[in-house]
Each structure stands twice: as C-alpha cells, then as structure tokens.
Amino acid sequence: MRQQRAHRHFRFDAPVEAAADPRVPALADAVRRRNLVRIRANAANARTIHPQSLVLGPGGWQVVDARDPATPIPVAACGTIN
C-alpha cells in the first residue's frame, strides 16, 4: 500500500540522475504532508499551489498542482518557495 501511494505522488519519466534541484526535497515534503506551497514567494506574481505530485521528465522536475493537474509547473519556474 505504501509503495502504491508513493507511486501516485512521485513519478520518474527520466533517469533519476537527471537534474538535481534544491527545491525538490521541500516540494516532496509538501506533497507527503499535503501542505500548501507559495511559489515565486518573493515576486509580485506569487502563487499558492496545492502540490499533488512531483514528476521527473525529460525537461526536469515538475510539480503537479491539485487545482490544475493537467498543467504541471516546471520546478525551475517556481523561483523561491515557502
């Protein structure tokens, strides 16, 4: 059961050794704890998301917002998070 739950939240569509991003551990923790996250926290266009899952694909890490799961957000575009 635990493995199935992890599979729903974390998906690897590219080699795991691909791009390491320092924001990924914090986002993974938010996914596990079901915490809200503010992306681009220090910018005028800050946005609060509901992280549902993380995906590592050919373009790098993406976070899936539960409110708009069809449009994953590249972690590289998240800027500062809190």
Secondary structure, DSSP 8 states (H G I E B T S, - for coil): -HHHHHHHHEEESS-TTS---TTHHHHHHHHHHT--EEESTTSTT-EEE-EEEEEEETTEEEEEETTSTTS-EEGGG--SB-
